[in-house]
Amino acid sequence: MRKKIVECFIDPFFISSWARFRYRDLLSKVVSTCYIFDWFFDLFSCDTTLKFLRIMLEQGKFVIFHEADYTEAHEYINAIHSILKTDKRLCQFGSPLIKVLGFAIYTEYPILSDNYCVHRFARLYWDSSMVWNSYKLLKLAVKLGFAEKLDKLLTAFLEDTKTVFIKYPHT
């Protein structure tokens, strides 16, 4: 049996999706610590998302990452910006995701994200196994025994979040 993901960063939009998911409690069962940034609160206006964020903080599953302690990580963030400007194989993604990805790469923690562009970047410039999407997380929840049927979870996730999983090309 596989272990939980011990520590990871989490894409703010991943939080928004999981806040709408009826089985959102699976996230706290599969991960032990997800690092977030204090500016995440400025990104959300939906009460459901803010409530989920607060609950996960109270449970200690989400922990605010103090980026001031890791000024060296900004080299990674700047490098990601440069790569996105020059590599035409990549799709663009916004500064919040670039920042989360930069800190994940710097600390060598995985990142939870359903964003195709983040997965594509990881395949080309980092390590694709370090970016987990909701499908992979739900599959792990079943494997760990926290849920029984992957098909049921995937159907619920699609209904609740409107997230569609696609097979990512390898290049």
Order of alpha helices (4+ residues) and beta strands (2+ residues): beta-alpha-alpha-beta-alpha-beta-alpha-alpha-beta-alpha-beta-alpha-alpha
